[in-house]
Amino acid sequence: ENSLSASAKSMVRLCQDASTYLTYLVNDLLDYYQLKTQVFQTEMREFDLMATLQGVIDLLRLKAGAAGVTLKLTSFGKVPDHFLSDPERLKQVMINLVTNAIKYSPKESQIDIRVSSMCVSS
């Protein structure tokens, strides 16, 4: 049985999001150190792109709301379910980009993150 009120659940979620964001900041610092010492590594693995991007949106939604900005994630066309890349690096880049967009967007605006697929022939 869950005995937390709606307000308490909201605060727990806020704490979880803040701790996740702090983890990303610490990871950014560690990556900076790795780049500086030339021991930077990536982890290539299969992941769900849209779920990863939605996680970034969910993480930053409260920050955007506090700034009077809304976030929207949209896919166009057939976006593959899975990609082979480094999802943690993608999250870092997207958190950086969306955080900057929030910071420099006027109140009552919307930040659109659009994902589409394109064919690349070799």
C-alpha positions as MATLAB code, in Angstrom:
seq = 'ENSLSASAKSMVRLCQDASTYLTYLVNDLLDYYQLKTQVFQTEMREFDLMATLQGVIDLLRLKAGAAGVTLKLTSFGKVPDHFLSDPERLKQVMINLVTNAIKYSPKESQIDIRVSSMCVSS';
ca = [
       0.000    0.000    0.000;
       1.267    3.448   -0.906;
       0.611    5.937    1.901;
       2.134    9.049    0.318;
      -0.116   11.956   -0.574;
      -0.109   13.351   -4.103;
       1.990   16.283   -2.912;
       4.529   13.977   -1.252;
       4.713   11.813   -4.383;
       5.391   14.937   -6.416;
       8.200   15.950   -4.071;
       9.737   12.456   -4.214;
       9.647   12.604   -8.022;
      11.265   16.052   -7.902;
      14.048   14.708   -5.666;
      14.581   11.765   -8.020;
      14.799   14.087  -11.025;
      17.196   16.430   -9.227;
      19.466   13.551   -8.234;
      19.454   12.241  -11.806;
      20.355   15.709  -13.106;
      23.154   15.995  -10.536;
      24.478   12.616  -11.685;
      24.623   13.937  -15.249;
      26.540   17.011  -14.095;
      29.079   14.873  -12.243;
      29.421   12.656  -15.315;
      30.050   15.761  -17.439;
      32.898   16.726  -15.120;
      34.352   13.229  -15.276;
      34.113   13.244  -19.074;
      35.875   16.598  -19.194;
      38.697   15.138  -17.131;
      38.861   12.079  -19.399;
      39.022   14.277  -22.489;
      41.757   16.359  -20.945;
      43.818   13.263  -20.067;
      42.958   11.604  -23.417;
      41.331    8.505  -21.907;
      37.776    9.237  -23.090;
      35.706    6.142  -23.928;
      32.274    5.571  -25.348;
      29.943    2.661  -24.761;
      28.333    1.494  -27.991;
      25.100   -0.379  -27.379;
      21.614   -0.730  -28.741;
      18.988    1.565  -27.203;
      15.550    3.034  -27.819;
      16.090    6.555  -29.146;
      12.607    7.915  -28.475;
      12.514    6.520  -24.925;
      15.929    8.055  -24.257;
      14.843   11.449  -25.565;
      11.570   11.247  -23.621;
      13.634   10.616  -20.493;
      15.535   13.851  -21.139;
      12.258   15.726  -21.631;
      10.834   14.262  -18.414;
      13.992   15.167  -16.525;
      13.909   18.809  -17.670;
      10.137   19.381  -17.713;
      10.095   20.917  -14.216;
      12.988   23.249  -15.061;
      11.197   24.287  -18.249;
       7.952   24.874  -16.362;
       9.723   27.075  -13.837;
      11.069   29.139  -16.752;
       7.598   29.384  -18.331;
       8.570   27.168  -21.264;
       7.004   23.930  -22.504;
       8.866   21.002  -24.059;
       7.562   18.865  -26.912;
       9.078   15.749  -28.491;
       7.814   14.742  -31.935;
       8.894   12.094  -34.411;
       8.310   12.378  -38.149;
       8.156    9.424  -40.483;
       9.428    5.990  -39.553;
      12.049    6.426  -36.843;
      13.730    3.082  -36.080;
      12.979    1.617  -32.655;
      16.602    0.943  -31.799;
      19.927    2.608  -32.499;
      23.503    1.543  -31.949;
      25.357    4.368  -30.241;
      26.266    5.667  -26.792;
      22.974    6.602  -25.103;
      24.675    8.260  -22.125;
      26.609   10.645  -24.399;
      23.421   11.385  -26.318;
      21.653   12.209  -23.034;
      24.502   14.518  -22.027;
      24.355   16.378  -25.339;
      20.562   16.640  -25.272;
      20.493   17.811  -21.650;
      23.018   20.494  -22.564;
      21.085   21.614  -25.647;
      17.655   21.595  -24.015;
      18.944   23.298  -20.854;
      20.431   26.083  -22.991;
      17.206   26.335  -24.987;
      15.245   26.695  -21.743;
      17.675   29.309  -20.473;
      17.463   31.489  -23.593;
      13.812   31.015  -24.596;
      11.240   33.676  -23.780;
       8.455   32.873  -21.331;
       5.359   31.186  -22.766;
       7.332   29.644  -25.623;
       7.646   26.021  -26.666;
      10.825   24.086  -27.365;
      10.240   21.486  -30.068;
      12.554   18.500  -30.287;
      11.918   16.857  -33.639;
      13.226   13.463  -34.660;
      13.162   12.157  -38.197;
      14.858    9.414  -40.132;
      16.713    9.821  -43.393;
      18.292    7.317  -45.726;
      22.005    7.550  -46.229;
      23.411    5.673  -49.186;
      27.039    4.633  -49.292;
];
